[in-house]
Amino acid sequence: MFTEKKRVEKLRYMHRNPVVRGLVLAPQQRNWSSYRHYALQERGPVLVNEAQKAEMRVRGIAYARWLAPRCMGP
C-alpha cells in the first residue's frame, strides 16, 4: 500500500497528465478521469472504489483496428 503522500502524488500525476500533454485545458474536462470523483465527489463514467468491475466493450473489428495504434502511445 502507498502512504497518503504517495497516493496524492500519483493522483495528481494521473489527473494533470492530460493537461500537460495538451489533451484538455483542465483536469475536469477529461471525460474518462477520476478527477471529478476526487475533487467534486461526483459520480462519473469512471468507477472509483466500487465492487462492480469496469468492462470495455469493443464496437467491432474495424474500430478495434483503428484504436489499436492509438493505444500504443508515442
N, C-alpha and C positions, 0 to 999 in steps of 0.2 A: 504494500500500500504506500501511497505517497503522503508526505507531510502536507499540511494545509497550504503552506507556502509554495510547494512544488505543484500542487493541484491548481492553484490560482495562476501560476506561471504558465502551465500547459493550456489552461482555458483561455488566457489572454492571447497566447500564440495562435491557437485554433481560430479564435474569433477575429483577430487582427490580420491574419494571413490573407484572406480575400481582399482586404483593403490595400495591403502592401503590394499585392500582385495586380492591382488595378481592376479587379472584377466588380467591385462595388465601391461607393464612396464612404459608406459607414457599415459597421458590422450588422446592424439591424436590417439592412437591405438584402442580405443574403438569405434566400428562402430556406435552404437546407442547412441551417445552422441552429445550434442550441442556444445562441446568444439571447434570443428573446425569452427563453425559459429562465436562464440565469439572471438576466438583468431586469426583466419586467414581470417575471412569474406568469408568463403567458404560455398557454398550450399551443404548440405548433405542429408542423409535419414531422419534426424530429422527436422521437420518444426518448425521454431522459429518466433514468432510474425507474423504468416500468418493467413489469414482469412479461409483458407482451413482446414477442420477437418482432423486429423490423424485417420486412420482406421486400425484396427487389423483384419487380416484375419486368420482364423483357417484352417489348412491344412486338417483336418479330425479328427474323434473321437479318433483314435489311437494316433495321435500326441498330441491332447489335453490332453489325459490321461497321456502321458509321460511327458508333460510340467507342468502339474498342481503341482506335488510335488516339482518341482524345483523352482516354483514361490513363494513358501511359505517361503523360506529362512531358515537359521539355527535355 
